[in-house]
């Protein structure tokens, strides 16, 4: 501690750095820590002075960390994660009185499926809490959960990082969405026509050929993939404007997409396994009361989700 005093490092600044690296916004970091924006700016000035580095630079996409800040981030996130999970583990979490941000890693598909009922439940049971969503590359999910930067990863992780806890929420079959104006496709889609049509596929992995609906490619017939995208929300819009394109998606997502007037659902003419959606968390936060409360809330909402 003498070293820390001599170096004039206020340990409260570690929490400030932690909030800034996660929120990348002075105002949001201030809100999270219950500080005024001027106090947060002053704290950032002290951090810059101590490390002799700008640390966070204002850009069009928020306050981005400098290389020095990025190098410090893993240590700071680890320290703050330990404080939250170990030192504060006995702190009772009262959802009705709590004021905190729950961070969820999910795709844009996850936002469409999970957020509406979750928002309703959170407003009713934890009105002082809010939600932040992130979409991360698969290789970054473990570190984000381990550090506490993300509370839960919700959805379908094809390559689940070893060491994470997981819990299945529900399963759905796949369906195929088509353009309503495509008169070649009647009430049903034949297998031959399915493979003749041009497909849009979603790939969330670094390798472009690792598709979200990759089980189709295990069927033994090659399909005609016209477009690969990392965005689920682009799929119905593209099909609406290109009547010869089709896509295969989980049924609940297809139901939401069918609300577009140009889109309709047909059964996928293949025997495909059901699509499982799960929540994932790091063992460090398994006994954390806030994390446990959130997991039980999510499980309660979706364990009886319409099959």
C-alpha positions in Angstrom: 0.0 0.0 0.0 3.0 2.4 0.6 3.8 2.0 -3.1 0.3 2.9 -4.0 0.3 6.0 -1.8 3.7 7.1 -3.1 2.4 6.7 -6.6 -0.6 8.8 -5.7 -3.1 6.2 -7.1 -6.6 6.5 -5.7 -8.0 3.0 -5.9 -11.4 4.5 -6.7 -9.9 5.3 -10.1 -9.7 1.6 -10.9 -13.5 1.5 -10.8 -13.6 4.6 -13.0 -11.3 3.0 -15.5 -13.4 -0.2 -15.4 -16.6 1.7 -16.2 -15.0 3.7 -19.0 -13.5 0.6 -20.7 -16.9 -1.1 -20.7 -19.2 1.8 -21.5 -16.8 3.8 -23.7 -18.8 6.9 -22.8 -18.1 9.4 -20.0 -21.8 10.1 -19.4 -22.8 6.4 -19.3 -19.8 5.5 -17.0 -20.8 8.4 -14.7 -24.4 7.1 -14.5 -23.2 3.6 -13.7 -21.1 4.8 -10.8 -23.5 7.4 -9.6 -21.2 10.3 -10.4 -21.7 13.6 -12.0 -20.3 14.0 -15.5 -17.9 16.7 -14.3 -16.6 14.4 -11.5 -16.1 11.6 -14.0 -14.2 14.0 -16.3 -12.0 15.0 -13.4 -11.4 11.3 -12.5 -10.4 10.6 -16.1 -8.0 13.6 -16.0 -6.3 12.1 -12.9 -6.1 8.7 -14.6 -4.4 10.3 -17.7 -2.0 12.1 -15.4 -1.1 9.0 -13.5 -0.5 6.8 -16.6 0.9 9.7 -18.7 -1.4 8.7 -21.5 -4.7 9.9 -23.0 -6.2 6.4 -22.2 -9.5 7.2 -23.9 -9.9 9.3 -27.1 -13.2 10.7 -28.3 -14.3 9.4 -31.7 -17.5 9.2 -33.7 -18.2 5.9 -32.0 -17.6 6.9 -28.5 -14.5 7.1 -26.2 -12.1 4.5 -27.6 -9.2 3.2 -25.6 -5.6 3.9 -26.6 -3.2 1.0 -26.9 -2.0 1.7 -23.4 -5.6 1.5 -22.0 -6.2 -1.7 -24.0 -3.1 -3.2 -22.5 -4.3 -2.3 -19.0 -7.9 -3.4 -19.5 -7.5 -7.2 -18.8 -5.9 -6.5 -15.4 -8.5 -3.9 -14.5 -11.4 -6.0 -15.6 -10.0 -9.0 -13.7 -9.6 -7.0 -10.5 -13.1 -5.6 -10.7 -14.5 -9.0 -11.5 -12.9 -10.4 -8.4 -14.3 -7.6 -6.3 -17.8 -8.2 -7.6 -17.8 -12.0 -7.4 -15.6 -12.6 -4.3 -15.6 -9.6 -2.0 -19.3 -8.6 -2.7 -20.7 -12.1 -3.0 -22.5 -11.9 0.3 -24.2 -8.6 -0.5 -27.9 -9.3 -0.8 -29.4 -8.5 -4.2 -32.8 -6.9 -3.9 -34.2 -6.7 -7.4 -37.0 -4.3 -6.4 -34.4 -1.7 -5.1 -31.4 -2.5 -7.2 -30.0 0.0 -9.6 -27.6 -1.6 -12.1 -27.1 -2.4 -15.7 -27.3 -6.0 -16.8 -25.1 -6.7 -19.8 -26.2 -9.4 -22.2 -24.3 -10.8 -25.2 -26.7 -11.7 -28.0 -27.1 -11.4 -31.7 -29.7 -9.2 -33.4 -31.8 -12.3 -33.6 -31.5 -12.7 -29.9 -32.7 -9.1 -29.4 -35.8 -9.7 -31.4 -36.7 -13.0 -29.6 -35.5 -12.4 -26.0 -35.7 -8.7 -25.3 -39.4 -7.9 -25.5 -40.5 -10.4 -22.7 -37.3 -9.7 -20.8 -37.9 -5.9 -20.8 -41.5 -6.5 -19.5 -40.3 -8.7 -16.7 -37.4 -6.4 -15.7 -39.7 -3.3 -15.6 -42.0 -5.2 -13.3 -39.5 -6.9 -11.0 -36.5 -4.6 -11.1 -37.6 -1.2 -12.2 -34.3 0.5 -11.3 -32.3 -1.8 -13.5 -31.6 -1.5 -17.2 -30.2 -3.7 -20.0 -27.2 -3.3 -22.3 -26.7 -5.7 -25.2 -23.5 -6.5 -27.0 -22.6 -8.6 -30.0 -19.1 -10.0 -29.7 -17.1 -12.4 -31.9 -17.3 -15.9 -30.4 -13.7 -15.9 -29.4 -14.2 -12.9 -27.1 -17.3 -14.2 -25.3 -15.4 -16.2 -22.6 -13.2 -13.3 -21.6 -16.2 -10.9 -21.5 -18.1 -13.3 -19.2 -15.0 -14.0 -17.1 -14.3 -10.3 -16.5 -17.9 -9.4 -15.6 -18.2 -7.1 -18.6 -21.0 -9.4 -19.7 -23.4 -11.1 -17.3 -25.0 -13.6 -19.7 -24.5 -14.8 -23.2 -28.0 -15.8 -24.6 -28.7 -17.6 -27.8 -27.0 -20.4 -29.7 -23.2 -20.7 -29.4 -22.1 -23.2 -32.0 -18.6 -23.5 -30.5 -19.2 -23.2 -26.7 -16.0 -22.1 -25.0 -14.9 -24.7 -22.5 -15.4 -23.8 -18.9 -18.7 -22.0 -19.2 -21.9 -23.0 -17.5 -24.9 -23.4 -19.8 -28.6 -23.9 -19.4 -31.1 -24.8 -22.2 -34.0 -22.4 -22.4 -36.1 -23.8 -25.2 -35.9 -25.4 -28.7 -37.6 -24.6 -31.9 -37.7 -26.2 -35.4 -36.3 -24.5 -38.4 -38.6 -23.0 -41.0 -37.9 -21.4 -44.4 -39.0 -17.9 -45.3 -39.9 -16.9 -48.8 -41.2 -13.9 -50.7 -45.0 -13.9 -50.9 -44.8 -12.8 -54.6 -42.8 -15.8 -55.6 -45.6 -17.8 -57.4 -43.2 -20.7 -58.0 -43.6 -21.7 -54.4 -47.0 -22.9 -53.3 -48.2 -23.8 -49.8 -45.3 -26.2 -49.5 -41.7 -26.2 -50.7 -40.4 -29.4 -52.3 -36.9 -30.6 -51.5 -35.8 -30.2 -55.1 -37.0 -26.7 -55.3 -35.4 -26.0 -51.9 -32.0 -26.9 -53.3 -32.7 -25.1 -56.7 -33.5 -21.8 -55.0 -30.8 -19.2 -54.0 -30.2 -19.0 -50.3 -29.3 -16.2 -47.8 -27.3 -17.6 -44.9 -26.1 -16.0 -41.7 -22.5 -16.6 -40.4 -21.5 -15.3 -37.0 -18.1 -17.1 -37.0 -14.8 -15.8 -38.4 -14.9 -18.5 -41.1 -17.5 -17.5 -43.7 -18.5 -21.1 -44.4 -19.6 -21.7 -40.8 -23.3 -21.0 -41.2 -26.0 -20.7 -38.5 -28.1 -23.2 -40.4 -25.1 -25.4 -41.1 -27.1 -28.6 -40.3 -28.6 -28.3 -43.8 -25.1 -28.8 -45.3 -24.9 -32.1 -43.5 -27.9 -33.4 -45.4 -25.8 -34.5 -48.4 -26.9 -32.1 -51.1 -25.2 -28.8 -52.0 -27.4 -25.7 -51.9 -27.0 -22.5 -53.9 -25.7 -19.9 -51.4 -26.1 -16.5 -53.0 -25.4 -14.2 -50.0 -23.7 -14.6 -46.6 -24.3 -12.0 -43.9 -23.6 -11.6 -40.2 -27.0 -9.8 -39.7 -30.3 -11.6 -39.2 -32.3 -8.4 -39.5 -31.1 -7.9 -43.1 -32.5 -11.3 -44.2 -36.3 -10.5 -44.5 -35.5 -7.1 -46.1 -33.4 -8.7 -48.8 -35.9 -11.4 -49.5 -38.6 -8.7 -49.7 -36.7 -7.0 -52.5 -35.5 -10.2 -54.2 -38.3 -12.7 -54.7 -36.0 -15.6 -55.8 -34.1 -15.7 -52.5 -35.0 -17.8 -49.5 -33.6 -18.4 -46.0 -33.9 -21.0 -43.3 -34.2 -19.6 -39.7 -35.5 -20.7 -36.3 -39.3 -20.8 -36.2 -39.7 -18.0 -33.7 -37.6 -15.7 -35.8 -39.5 -16.7 -38.9 -42.8 -15.8 -37.1 -41.4 -12.3 -36.4 -40.2 -11.9 -40.0 -43.6 -13.0 -41.3 -45.0 -9.8 -39.9 -43.4 -8.2 -42.9 -46.1 -8.2 -45.6 -43.7 -9.5 -48.2 -42.6 -12.5 -46.2 -44.3 -15.9 -45.5 -43.2 -19.1 -43.8 -43.1 -22.6 -45.3 -42.0 -25.8 -43.7 -38.4 -26.7 -44.5 -38.6 -29.9 -46.6 -35.8 -31.6 -44.7 -35.7 -33.5 -41.4 -33.5 -31.1 -39.4 -32.8 -31.2 -35.6 -34.5 -28.7 -33.5 -32.7 -25.4 -32.8 -31.6 -25.0 -29.1 -31.3 -21.6 -27.4 -29.4 -21.4 -24.1 -27.9 -19.0 -21.6 -24.2 -19.2 -20.7 -22.3 -17.7 -17.7 -18.9 -17.9 -16.2 -18.3 -20.1 -13.1 -16.9 -17.0 -11.2 -20.3 -15.6 -11.1 -22.3 -18.8 -10.5 -22.9 -17.7 -6.8 -23.2 -14.0 -7.5 -26.7 -13.1 -6.3 -27.5 -10.6 -9.1 -26.3 -13.0 -11.8 -28.2 -15.8 -10.2 -31.4 -13.7 -10.0 -31.0 -12.8 -13.7 -30.5 -16.4 -14.7 -33.6 -17.5 -12.9 -35.6 -14.6 -14.4 -34.5 -15.6 -17.9 -35.2 -19.3 -17.3 -38.6 -18.6 -15.9 -39.6 -16.5 -18.9 -38.5 -18.9 -21.5 -38.8 -22.4 -20.1 -42.4 -22.6 -21.1 -41.9 -20.6 -24.3 -44.5 -21.7 -26.9 -43.2 -24.8 -28.7 
